[in-house]
Amino acid sequence: MKSPGEILTAAARSRDGITAADVVEILAAQRGNEHLDPAELGARWVTSERFVPMVLHAAMPELGIHPGTRGPSFTQGPIIVDDNESESYYSDETGQVPRFIVLDGQHRLLGARCLGPCATIEALVGDRIVGKIRMTERKIAIKCRQLDNDMRAYRESPSPGSALRRLQLAVEEGFLSAERLEELRAQWRQHHGK
């Protein structure tokens, strides 16, 4: 049997991705799952047959992270994402049932989210949700370009009212941290002498 690290490393180097059986092996090897039946793990959590490599925006709100996930990641490799068909997995930020579930790599995703709203992460995405993920990714890419334009307009304009309002909206939507907005405001005041 291959280790989870070997499976993920091979998948990251391949365009073919991995199979549902590979994902079940990874889940069965996770700490705390050793005593569980792999067939039951697969039946409960894995809905896709194949998992294909993609690059995702870490800020995608539809990616559910278990509420207890804290601390740094000690592993590497792509995260594994599938459909949340059982709808038994809750997001800690909103309490809502997420559309997609991170089966492996929650700490890696959490770490990537700390890098900012437009940070990306490698992922193996279940074939059942590739189309939905691509649509969501397009929306986030547009939002990232807009956020970048708004930050630039805010920094450069002597009266950045509309850019500031859009940045405040990005904070309300959870797309930009309040701390980052305060940093931008301090930079603007310093640059414009106000």
C-alpha positions as CSV (number, residue, x, y, z in Angstrom):
1,M,0.0,0.0,0.0
2,K,1.3,3.5,-0.9
3,S,1.5,6.1,1.8
4,P,-0.8,9.2,1.4
5,G,2.3,11.3,0.7
6,E,3.3,9.0,-2.1
7,I,-0.2,9.2,-3.6
8,L,-0.3,13.0,-3.4
9,T,3.2,13.4,-4.8
10,A,2.5,11.2,-7.7
11,A,-0.8,13.0,-8.3
12,A,0.8,16.4,-8.2
13,R,3.2,15.3,-11.0
14,S,0.5,13.8,-13.1
15,R,-2.2,15.3,-15.2
16,D,-4.3,12.2,-14.6
17,G,-5.1,12.8,-11.0
18,I,-6.1,10.0,-8.7
19,T,-9.0,7.6,-8.3
20,A,-11.7,7.3,-5.6
21,A,-9.8,4.3,-4.2
22,D,-6.7,6.4,-3.8
23,V,-8.7,9.0,-1.9
24,V,-10.1,6.3,0.4
25,E,-6.6,5.1,1.1
26,I,-5.6,8.6,2.1
27,L,-8.7,9.1,4.3
28,A,-8.1,5.7,6.0
29,A,-4.5,6.7,6.8
30,Q,-5.5,10.0,8.4
31,R,-4.9,10.3,12.2
32,G,-8.1,9.3,14.0
33,N,-9.4,7.2,11.0
34,E,-7.2,4.1,11.6
35,H,-9.9,2.2,13.4
36,L,-12.6,3.0,10.8
37,D,-13.5,0.7,7.9
38,P,-12.2,2.2,4.6
39,A,-15.3,1.1,2.7
40,E,-17.5,3.0,5.2
41,L,-15.2,6.1,4.9
42,G,-15.5,5.9,1.1
43,A,-19.3,5.5,1.2
44,R,-19.7,8.4,3.5
45,W,-17.3,11.0,2.1
46,V,-16.2,10.1,-1.5
47,T,-18.8,10.8,-4.2
48,S,-16.6,11.2,-7.3
49,E,-14.8,8.4,-9.3
50,R,-11.7,10.5,-10.3
51,F,-10.0,13.5,-8.9
52,V,-8.3,15.9,-11.3
53,P,-5.6,18.4,-10.7
54,M,-6.6,22.1,-10.5
55,V,-5.5,25.3,-8.9
56,L,-8.1,26.9,-6.7
57,H,-8.4,30.2,-4.9
58,A,-8.0,29.5,-1.2
59,A,-10.7,32.0,-0.3
60,M,-13.4,30.1,-2.1
61,P,-16.2,30.2,0.5
62,E,-17.8,27.0,-0.8
63,L,-14.8,25.0,0.5
64,G,-15.8,23.7,3.9
65,I,-13.2,23.4,6.7
66,H,-14.0,21.5,9.9
67,P,-14.7,24.0,12.7
68,G,-12.0,22.4,14.9
69,T,-9.2,22.9,12.3
70,R,-6.4,25.0,13.8
71,G,-2.7,25.4,13.7
72,P,-0.1,24.9,10.9
73,S,0.0,22.1,8.4
74,F,2.8,19.6,8.7
75,T,2.1,18.0,5.3
76,Q,2.4,19.0,1.7
77,G,0.7,18.3,-1.5
78,P,-2.6,19.3,-3.1
79,I,-5.8,19.4,-1.1
80,I,-8.6,16.9,-2.1
81,V,-12.0,18.4,-2.7
82,D,-15.3,16.6,-3.5
83,D,-19.1,17.3,-3.5
84,N,-20.7,17.6,0.0
85,E,-23.5,15.3,-1.0
86,S,-24.2,14.2,2.5
87,E,-24.5,17.8,3.7
88,S,-23.2,16.8,7.1
89,Y,-20.2,19.1,7.1
90,Y,-20.4,22.6,8.4
91,S,-18.2,25.7,7.9
92,D,-16.9,27.3,11.0
93,E,-17.1,30.9,9.6
94,T,-20.8,30.8,8.6
95,G,-22.4,27.7,10.1
96,Q,-23.7,27.0,6.6
97,V,-23.4,23.7,4.9
98,P,-20.7,24.2,2.3
99,R,-21.2,23.0,-1.4
100,F,-17.8,21.3,-1.5
101,I,-15.8,19.4,1.2
102,V,-12.1,19.3,1.7
103,L,-11.4,15.7,2.4
104,D,-7.7,16.1,2.9
105,G,-5.6,19.2,3.4
106,Q,-7.7,21.4,5.6
107,H,-4.7,22.8,7.4
108,R,-3.0,23.5,4.1
109,L,-6.1,25.4,2.9
110,L,-6.3,27.3,6.2
111,G,-2.6,28.3,5.8
112,A,-3.2,29.4,2.2
113,R,-6.2,31.5,3.3
114,C,-3.8,33.4,5.6
115,L,-1.9,34.6,2.5
116,G,-4.8,36.7,1.3
117,P,-8.0,36.5,-0.7
118,C,-6.3,35.9,-4.0
119,A,-3.9,33.2,-2.8
120,T,-4.1,29.9,-4.7
121,I,-3.6,26.3,-3.7
122,E,-3.2,23.1,-5.7
123,A,-6.1,20.7,-5.5
124,L,-7.4,17.4,-6.7
125,V,-11.0,18.0,-7.5
126,G,-13.7,15.4,-7.8
127,D,-15.0,14.9,-11.3
128,R,-18.6,15.4,-10.2
129,I,-17.9,19.1,-9.2
130,V,-15.3,20.2,-11.8
131,G,-17.8,22.3,-13.7
132,K,-19.2,23.9,-10.5
133,I,-15.7,24.6,-9.3
134,R,-14.7,26.2,-12.6
135,M,-17.7,28.6,-12.5
136,T,-16.9,29.6,-9.0
137,E,-13.2,30.1,-9.8
138,R,-14.1,32.4,-12.7
139,K,-16.2,34.6,-10.3
140,I,-13.4,34.7,-7.8
141,A,-10.8,35.6,-10.5
142,I,-13.0,38.5,-11.5
143,K,-13.3,39.6,-7.9
144,C,-9.5,39.3,-7.4
145,R,-8.9,41.6,-10.4
146,Q,-11.5,44.0,-9.1
147,L,-9.9,44.0,-5.6
148,D,-6.5,44.5,-7.1
149,N,-7.8,47.5,-9.2
150,D,-9.6,48.9,-6.1
151,M,-6.5,48.7,-3.9
152,R,-4.4,50.4,-6.6
153,A,-7.1,53.1,-7.1
154,Y,-7.3,53.6,-3.4
155,R,-3.5,54.0,-2.9
156,E,-3.1,56.3,-5.9
157,S,-6.1,58.6,-5.6
158,P,-6.1,61.7,-3.5
159,S,-9.9,61.2,-3.0
160,P,-10.5,57.5,-3.1
161,G,-14.1,57.4,-1.9
162,S,-15.6,54.9,-4.3
163,A,-12.6,52.6,-4.1
164,L,-12.8,52.7,-0.3
165,R,-16.5,51.8,-0.4
166,R,-15.8,48.8,-2.7
167,L,-13.0,47.7,-0.3
168,Q,-15.3,48.0,2.7
169,L,-17.8,45.8,0.8
170,A,-15.0,43.3,0.2
171,V,-14.5,43.2,4.0
172,E,-18.2,42.7,4.6
173,E,-18.2,39.8,2.1
174,G,-15.2,38.3,3.9
175,F,-13.0,38.7,0.8
176,L,-10.6,41.2,2.4
177,S,-9.6,41.3,6.0
178,A,-10.4,44.3,8.1
179,E,-6.7,44.3,9.2
180,R,-5.6,44.6,5.6
181,L,-8.0,47.4,4.9
182,E,-6.6,49.3,7.9
183,E,-3.1,48.8,6.6
184,L,-4.2,50.2,3.3
185,R,-5.8,53.2,5.0
186,A,-2.6,53.9,7.0
187,Q,-0.5,53.7,3.9
188,W,-2.9,56.1,2.1
189,R,-2.8,58.6,5.0
190,Q,1.0,58.4,5.1
191,H,1.4,58.7,1.3
192,H,-1.1,61.6,1.0
193,G,-0.1,63.3,4.2
194,K,-3.5,63.2,5.9
